Amino acid sequence: MRRFEMRVVVAAVVAAMGLSGSVCSAQGQAEVGAKTLDSVKVMMLSDIHFDPFHDPAKVAQLITTPASGWDAVLAEPSATQAADFAALQTSCKAKGVDTPYVLLKSSLKAERDVEPKPLFVTVSGDLMAHQFDCKFFQLAGAKATAADYSAFAAKTVEFVALELRQTFVGVPVYLALGNNDSGCKDYAEDENSAYLQADAKSFAGDALDKKNGAAIASEFSSLGDYSIVLPSPMQHARLIVLQDIFESKKFTNCAGKSDESSAAAQIAWLHTQLAAAKAAHEHVWVMAHIPPGIDAYSTFSKGANVCSGAAPVMFLGSTQLVDTLTEFAGTVSLGLFGHTHMDEMKLFHASAGDGVVAVKLVPSITPVNGNNPAFTVAQVDPRTATLVDYSVYAASNKTGVGTTWAEEYRYSKTYGLPDYSVASVKTLMAEFLADKAGASDVSHAYQNFYFVGDPGVSGNLKAAAMRLVWPGYACSMTESGEDGFRACVCPAK
């Protein structure tokens, strides 16, 4: 969703930073190898941001064509595609290019080539392009209604889900909605909307299993949430999915009015689900789009002086999501999010008590923020639902034309840790926090891979820019609340 332009800090960078080599130890590799013998593969995607308006001349036909027929419409570009799209971008003041059809196809082929039969696929939100409402009403004509918009938005989500289902035949696909995934506008939705009802029908089919499909169909249309049992050989494992825009401080209903009741209902539902999972001795993954906690980029780029009392920028409107997850820290094996488009790690700590949850932010398919498209292939222990290892695969360019995809890095080889458990991530975070200069091998690795797919001068500049704010960024990885973040960032008096 967000623009990671780095203008504020890049100006201060005077020399590019090189990345030192792999920092894994032989012992770490052996430990990882021993633990992954029985692991299962999971495909993790986020922030696809498919743009059905990339070829504006095709939009009228897409409106009247079912999602199952979109491939035939989009297969060949119009003669005026480039000029039409440039004009639309200017009209809607778009600051980047989201995922066009050719890049979507390239990413799907690469995902299938790397791992043709994962146990399941996760997509942590934002299936629709930025400026979706502006582009639709620009191209659909003056007679287009709010209902027309909702229907086209739902059909776009259906198309992306269908493409994933056809890519991974017989594999369940579990999708979350993000802030751009709306039947009316960014960060807005109504409970039980026609858009959510349409998405519920699509997502229920993508789950494949009839029991899970029924759960999605019955739960999703209210707030975009659902809870399903993960497939065998996962043991006593559950996935809980939230549409957490309702908890964002930017959220309004489709009429533009603030409404905190939806967030309260969502947290209450989540608490009930986690309590039931704990009673059943289940291992749970919780997936949503917007990560709770500190928005480090916005905090630093806006120059917020938290040590002088300024409030850091928060992703959500409260810490309730973190508090709920950490209350059930022994049940929640992993938090899975997206939104920033970057490859990130976090730990959620309880504001009261000692609960800790390991969290992974999945990098984006869209290159809109300047990063190259990427996807993640994870290895998971089916007995505990622990994320054992993962590899990030990055595209060679941002277009999908002549694009090759290759492994950018593997977690175990880069960090020398046996898994992505709370204990291992705590170890890594302690190293990050202790490295105030951001100069260690592991800090350099994180800085370099955070902004996916740019190993050249530009990528090194971005990594070096991040190094300048490293102490504060490291604090945002481990502190989700304002007081804890300030205590971490500011020198003790």
N, C-alpha and C positions, 0 to 999 in steps of 0.2 A: 504494500500500500504506500509506504513512505518513500520519500526521495532521499537517498543517501548521497548528497552532493559533495560533502566534505569541504565546502568552500572556506568555512571559518578556520579550519585547522590546517588545510593544505597550504595556505599562504605562508604559514610559518615554517614549512619544511624546506630545508636548503640542500638536503642531500638524500638521494634514494637509499633505501635500506635493502640489503641483500638478505636472503633467507639461508640460514645455515642448514646443514643436512639433517637427515633423520635423527630423531632423538630417542629412539627406542633402544632398549637393552636386549641382549640375547635372552636374558632371564624373562623379561616381559613377553617376548615373542613365544617362548616356550609355554609360559602360563596361559597365554591367549590360545595357543594351539590346543592345549589340553582341555580347555573349557569349551571350545567351539565344536568339538567332535559331534555333538548331538544337536547342534543349533539348527534353527530353521531360518529361511530367508524371508525378509519383508521388504517390499518396495515402499519408500516414503517420498511423497511429493508435496509441494506446497506452492501457493501463489502462481497458479497457471495463468490467470488473467487472459484467457482467450479473447481475441478481438474479432468479432464477426463483422466489424465495420472496416476492416483493413482494405477491403475491396468495395468501396461504397456503391458501385454500380450493381453489385449483387444483392444488396440489402432488401430491395423490394421483393425479390424472388425468395430470399430466405424467410421473409415474413409469412409468405403464403405456402411455404414448403415445410413438411414435418421434419423434425430433427434427423430422422433416418435417411432423409434425402439430401441433407446438407453437403455430404461429401461430393456428390455429383455436381452440385452448384459451385462449390469452392475449388474444384480440382484445377481449373485453368483460370489464370488471372485475366481481368478485362484489359483491353488495350489502353484504357485511360487510368488504370489503377494508381500509378504513382502520383500523377497530378491530382486526381480526386482525393486521395488520402492526404496529401500534403495540405490541400485546401481545408479538409475536415479538421486536421490537427490544429491548424491556425485558428479556425473558427471556434474550436472548443478549448483553445489555449492549453493543449496537451504538451507536457514537458518531456515526453519520451514515447517510445514505441513498445507496445505490449506484444503479446504472443500472436502472430498471424498464423494462418492455417498451415503454411509450409513449416514453420518452426514447431507447431504442435505435432505435426506428423513426424518430423525429425526426432523430437524428444521421445515420442511413443515407440518408434522403431528402435532407438538406442536403449530404452528401458527393457524392451523385449529381448534385444540381442544380449544385453548384460545378464538379465535374469528372467528367462521366459516363463518360469512357473514359480513365482513367489507364493508363500502360503497365503498372504493377503496383501492388499495395497491400501495405504492410508493417504489421504489428501487433506491437509490441514488448512483448507479454506482459500477464499478468493479465486473462484473459477472464472469470474467475469472481469472484463477489462475496466480500466479507469475511465472516467468521463463517459460512462455508459449511457447515462440519461441524456447528456448533451448530444452525443452522437446519434442516439436513436431518434430524438425529436428533430434533429437537423435533417435526417434522411427519410424519416417515415412520413413526413408531410404534415400540413397544418391540421388535418382531420384526426391525427393519431390521438388516442385517449390514454388515460392512466391505465385502464384495463389492457389496452394494446401493449403498453410498455411492460406490464407485469407478465403478460403471456410470452412476449419475446424474450424477456430476461429468463423466465423459466425454461423456455425452449433452448436457450444458449447453455444453461446448466445441464439440461438433458442431453444435449449434443456432446458436451465434454464427458459426461458420465458414460454415454454410449461408446465413445471412442476408447475410453479406458476398458470398458467391458469387452469390446472387440479385440483389443490388444492383448488382454490377459484372459483368454477364454477359459471359463470354468474356475476363475479365481475371484473370490469376493473382494469388492472394492468398497471401502468405507470412507465417506466424504463428509467433511464439515463445511459449513458456510462461513464466509468472512464478511468484513464490513462492506466490501463492494458487491457482495451477493445479496441483492435486495430486489423486491418487487416494486420499489418506488424511488429510492435514492440512496447514496452512500451513507452508511451509519444509521439507516432508518428502516423500520419494519413494523408491521402490525401483527399481533398474535392471531393465529388461525387465518392468515391471509391466503388469498388464492395462490400466491407465489409459493408459500411454504407448503400448501397442500399439493401443488404440482411437483415440487421437489421431493416431498415425502413419497409420492408414487414412484418417482424415478429411483431414488436411493434405496427404496425397499427391494426393487428388482436387482440392483447392483450388489446387494448383500448375498444374493443367491439362495442362502438357506431360508426355508419357508418360515421357520420360527423366528429367526432374526428379522426377516422381511416384515412379518406381522408386527413385531415390536416397533420397528421404525415407522410403519404406516400408522400405528396407533399413537405414538408419542411425538413424532417430528413436527406435525403441523401446528402444534401449540406455540413452541418457542424455538424450533429447529434443533431440538435435543433428542438423543436416543441412547439406549444402552443395549448392547448385544453380547452374546457369548462368542469368544474367539474360537476359530476352528481347530479341530484336532490336527496335530498332536499337542497343541497348547493344552495345558492341564489346569482346570479350574481358573480360567483366565477370561477377563471381561474387558470390553472397550466401552467407555462412556464418552459420548461426543456432545459438545456444547456449541451453540451459536452465541458466542459471548459478546456480540455487539450490544446486547441488552445491558451489559455491565459497564459499557464505555461511558465516560463522561460526555462524549459527543452524541450519544444516542438520543434520537427522538422517534416518535411514531411517524407514520406517513403523513400526518397532518402537521408535522413540525413541532409537536408539543413534547416536552420532557415527561418521562413517566418512569418512576423508580420501582413501580410494582412488579414489572416484568423481571427485573434483576433479582428482586427478593424471591419471586416464585422460582426462578431458575436455581438460585443457591439452595433453596429449600428442597427442590427436586434432587439436586446433586447430593445433598447431605443424606437424603433418604436412600438413594441408590448406593452410596458408599457404605452406609450403615448395613444395608442388606448384604453387600458384597463381603464386608468384614465378618458378618455372622456366618456367611457361607464359606469362609476361608478362601476367598477368591483373590487372585492377583489382578490388579486393575491398571489399565492405561487410561488416562484422561486426555482427550484430544479436543482442542479448540483452536481458534485462529489467532486472536490477540493475546499475547503473553501478559499476564499481570506483572506488576513491578515497575521499576524505574525505566523510563525511556531515556537512555543515556545520550543518544544522539541529539534529541531535541533539547535536553537539559544543557548540554555543552554548547550547541550551536546558537542557542538563545542567550548564552552568557549568564545563566542563572548562577549567582554566587551563593551556593547553599551554605557555605561557612559563615556568611553574614546574615543568614536567616531566610534567604529566598527558597521557595519550595521547588524541589525537583519536579520535572514533568513526569506524570504517571501515565501508563498505557490505559489503565482502567480507572473507574471512578472510586474504587475502594480496594482494600486488601482482603475482601471477603472470599474471593476465589482461592488465594494463597492460604488463608486461614482454614478453609474447608479441606483443601487437599492435604495440608500438613497435619490436620487433626487425625487424618487416616493415613499417616505416613507409612505404617506397616502394611497397609493394603495397597496403596498406590505405588506401583513399580516404576512408572514413567509418566511424565507430563510431556505432551507433544504439541508444538505450536508452530506458527509461521509468522507472517505479517511484516517483518523487517526486511525480508528477502535475503537475509544474510545467514551464514552458517554460524550458529551461536550455541553456547552452553549456558546453563543456569542451574542454581540450586535454590529451591524455595525453603526458607526457614520459617518456622512458626514464630509469630510475634509473642506468643506465650507458650512455654513448653519447649520440648526439644525435637519436635517432628521436623524431618527434612525429606524433601522429594527431589530426585534428579529430573532435570528438564532438558529437552533437546528442541532447538528451533531449526526447522528444515529450510534450506535455501530454496530460492524460487526458480520456476521455469521462465517466467517473464524476465527480459533483460532491461526493463524500463528504468531501473536505477543505475544502469551502466555496468552492472555485474553480468557475467556470462550465465546463460541458463545452466541449471544443475538439478540433479536428483540424487537420492541417497538409497543405498542398498544396505540393509541392516541384518545382522545375525542376532537371533534371540534365543535364549534358553527357554524351551517350552515348559520346563518344570516350574520355573519361578517368574516367567515373563520379564526376566532381566535382559536389558539391551547389552549384549556381549561385545559387539564390535560393529563398525559401520564404515562404508566407503562412500565418498562423495565423487560423483562423476560430473565433469564439466564439459560444456560445449566449446569448440574451438572458435566460434564466432557467435554473433547475436542474431543472425538472420534465419538460420535453418537452411540456407542455400550453400551447398558444398560443405556442410558442417560435419565435423568428426567429434566424437565424444570419447573421453578417456578418464581413467581414474585420476583424480587430483590428489587425494591423499586417503590413507586408511588410518582410522583412529588408533588402533593398537600399535601400528608401526611408528606413528608420529609421536605418541605420548607414552608408549611403553607401559600401559596399564592393562590389567587382565579383563576389564569389563567397564561398562558405563553405570555401575552401581553407585549408590550414594557414597559408599566408602571411597571408591576410586575417584569420583568427581570431587569429593572433599579434598583428597590429596592434591589433585591438580589445581583446584581453586586456592588452596593454601600457598602453592608455589606462585601463582599469579599475584596474590595479594602481597606476598613478601617481596616480589620483584618490582620495587617502586619505579625503577627506570625502564621497565618493560624490555629488558635487554637479554634475558635468558633464552636458551634455545626453545623451551616450550612456549614462552611468551611470543617470540618471533614467529613460531609456527602458527599460533593462533591468529596473530595479527595478519599474517600473510594469507591464510585460508579463509578468514572471516569474509573478505570481499572476493567472491568466487571467480576464478577463471581468468585472472589478469596477471600473468607472471612477469610482464615487462616493466618499463619505467613507470607507467601509470599505476600499475598494481603496487609497485614498491613505494611510490609516493603515498598511496592511500594507507598502506601498512605503516609507513613511518609517521603519517599524520595521526593514526590511531595510537601509536606509541606515545605521542605527546600527551594524550589524555588517559593513558593506560591506568594510573592508579584509580581514577574515578570510574573508568569503565569496569575494572576488576571488581570494584565495590558494587556496581550495578548487577554483576553476575551472581552475587551472594546475598544481597540485601534488597528486599522487596518493598519495604516501608520507608517513609520519609525519615523517621528518627534514626533507624539503623543505618541508612545510607549516609546521612549527615555525620553520624559518629564515625563511620568508616572513612569517609573522604577527608574530614577536617582534622587537623592536628589537635591532639589533646592539649588543653590549656592547663 
